[in-house]
């Protein structure tokens, strides 16, 4: 039994380590940390929350420590999603997140969130899916594809990835409604947002829609 736990522990740590490579830190021009983002396309397309990308430009710090300049190219305040693009001359191909294809995680299944809570770089937390809902009690008029999970999100997690036990993106972490309830925008809503705003729904190197 101890060997089983050790193997599981190592597997989960490896999963988080792989996901961390595609997570960026987003800062404003005053070098204040705002939140996280996820590299969606190797050319420098980054997905985050609209409340993280409030301005036209931001500084993006990659997992390897490099800092690049990025521009906001699309925002949707209602769905709380935004897309940023790293200036092409600044970057070689970047490590992308693997995007879940077909089927959303079910209640009771494990998920992990990666971000920078309280400035702790590339921190991870885990929990289980509570459910999925088109509306939230605090925001009944805002319709979206929300994933609700029993895990701890804190300031700095916003815009970072929620992933399944394969390390695949299932949602973009957005908000909390209590000390242990985290909410993410589903990856399906992200795909729709990207398709509607910039005409690109998935990374050619990682996933088909």
Secondary structure in CASP SS format (residue, H / E / C, confidence):
PFRMAT SS
TARGET T0000
AUTHOR 0000-0000-0000
METHOD secondary structure of the structure
MODEL  1
X C 1.00
X H 1.00
X H 1.00
X H 1.00
X H 1.00
X H 1.00
X H 1.00
X H 1.00
X H 1.00
X H 1.00
X H 1.00
X H 1.00
X H 1.00
X H 1.00
X H 1.00
X H 1.00
X H 1.00
X H 1.00
X H 1.00
X H 1.00
X C 1.00
X C 1.00
X E 1.00
X E 1.00
X E 1.00
X E 1.00
X E 1.00
X C 1.00
X C 1.00
X C 1.00
X C 1.00
X C 1.00
X E 1.00
X E 1.00
X E 1.00
X E 1.00
X E 1.00
X E 1.00
X E 1.00
X E 1.00
X E 1.00
X C 1.00
X C 1.00
X C 1.00
X E 1.00
X E 1.00
X E 1.00
X E 1.00
X C 1.00
X C 1.00
X C 1.00
X C 1.00
X C 1.00
X C 1.00
X C 1.00
X C 1.00
X E 1.00
X E 1.00
X E 1.00
X E 1.00
X E 1.00
X C 1.00
X C 1.00
X C 1.00
X C 1.00
X C 1.00
X E 1.00
X E 1.00
X E 1.00
X E 1.00
X E 1.00
X E 1.00
X E 1.00
X E 1.00
X E 1.00
X E 1.00
X C 1.00
X C 1.00
X C 1.00
X C 1.00
X E 1.00
X E 1.00
X E 1.00
X E 1.00
X E 1.00
X E 1.00
X C 1.00
X H 1.00
X H 1.00
X H 1.00
X C 1.00
X C 1.00
X C 1.00
X C 1.00
X C 1.00
X C 1.00
X C 1.00
X E 1.00
X E 1.00
X C 1.00
X C 1.00
X C 1.00
X C 1.00
X C 1.00
X C 1.00
X C 1.00
X C 1.00
X C 1.00
X C 1.00
X E 1.00
X E 1.00
X E 1.00
X E 1.00
X E 1.00
X E 1.00
X C 1.00
X H 1.00
X H 1.00
X H 1.00
X C 1.00
X C 1.00
X C 1.00
X E 1.00
X E 1.00
X E 1.00
X E 1.00
X E 1.00
X E 1.00
X E 1.00
X E 1.00
X E 1.00
X E 1.00
X E 1.00
X C 1.00
X C 1.00
X E 1.00
X C 1.00
X C 1.00
X E 1.00
X C 1.00
X C 1.00
X C 1.00
X C 1.00
X C 1.00
X C 1.00
X E 1.00
X E 1.00
X E 1.00
X E 1.00
X E 1.00
X C 1.00
X C 1.00
X C 1.00
X C 1.00
X C 1.00
X C 1.00
X C 1.00
X C 1.00
X C 1.00
X C 1.00
X E 1.00
X E 1.00
X E 1.00
X C 1.00
X C 1.00
X C 1.00
X C 1.00
X E 1.00
X E 1.00
X E 1.00
X E 1.00
X E 1.00
X E 1.00
X E 1.00
X E 1.00
X E 1.00
X E 1.00
X E 1.00
X C 1.00
X C 1.00
X E 1.00
X E 1.00
X E 1.00
X E 1.00
X E 1.00
X E 1.00
X H 1.00
X H 1.00
X H 1.00
X H 1.00
X H 1.00
X H 1.00
X H 1.00
X H 1.00
X H 1.00
X H 1.00
X H 1.00
X C 1.00
X C 1.00
X C 1.00
X C 1.00
X C 1.00
X C 1.00
X C 1.00
X C 1.00
X C 1.00
X C 1.00
X C 1.00
X C 1.00
END
